[in-house]
């Protein structure tokens, strides 16, 4: 039986088809950071006072200053209260001026906001102030819960439905509920749509990368994962410029929906993974795709190769059962999941604190995004020359150590702190790209999507916990840094227990993984069957 790696070498393992596929699947990652704008770029405690326009019914000619003096109590420092007002009364203006108002109550008709950094945010549109504190942290947690849910729904539970369908469905959900979030009349509709957007985003990220990777040969396999991450980094730069120019969260959502509509138009032409089809015994469908890819890449297929593809293939059902009946797969999953959890905990603790480093929030967001680009470009090159194992160990431990260095400087030293956390984020993000490549290469096709989904659950769990960990800074600002940096260093040490997978064919079954562990898995270019195909040059196309 012919191996799929041999098929790829024949039809082109990184030809025009693969480049087109990567561009199509990576482009949405450029748009995805815009989803963060609605709860990242907020002023959680804007200048405000209660809306007291009721008094204008008694005298419509009142000046703003007199209206506030008559209807708002003052704090101890002499400023107007931001959460209290005098109770409305049915008196004329002369009586109010003579006797003044005494009884206070909470704001009954909403708030009036002073001019802030933004024209409109979820805080000002939904009045998430006073008794509704910590709006950003709550929305971040809802979004991260959605990401976690999506990793499970579109990961392990979707193994039997293929890569294509579980990539297309999230695109539809992203388009619909991005628009819904933009027109949300209240915070409850917004929260539900944010959760679904998070679930769809989590599903798209893992399945699109797996789909692209399974069409690429061994020498270029890391490109799909790294470029998808790089596009997300460029999207962070773009969102900083977008919000700086627009300053209205609803308009930003509509811009995002416009870009997502373009993705919606072409996502239906993305093909299924032929490797997955062969693993499921759907050889006729796989054969048709192989012919199309060969034609696009302008390659000729040996006739005997096509005959072997259409012959009976071993069917690997895979799923959770195969995953948890192999001690080797369980060990790999636990180590990589812990590494992914640790680096993502640090990553999101840093990213979600973008407005608290003492510098302009737009500048910090741009720096965060622009530093991601070289990390992922370097990742593509270094992974091929250094290998997965050494790269992951060095990047994740370096990210932890650099973040720990921030404890050596005073918190008000904004420039140094920003430089260090940006450097730490650089290494943690780099480690995230390596993890995505590594987990796909360690696990066979029969459970690859399941493994990526379970790893993403750990990954997203860290994102869910990161806002809560950041809240511990109220006790001491160093607590979040100590926790996530220490975990990153420990997880880096555990990676020593994993095998190297560089320049090895993707395994198709648990037996192949055992062979890799024992050093018997075939490397690229060493298969005798491939030589037979090259000797028999009869072609159909």
Order of alpha helices (4+ residues) and beta strands (2+ residues): alpha-alpha-alpha-beta-alpha-beta-alpha-beta-beta-alpha-alpha-alpha-alpha-alpha-alpha-alpha-alpha-alpha-alpha-alpha-alpha-alpha-alpha-alpha-alpha-alpha-alpha
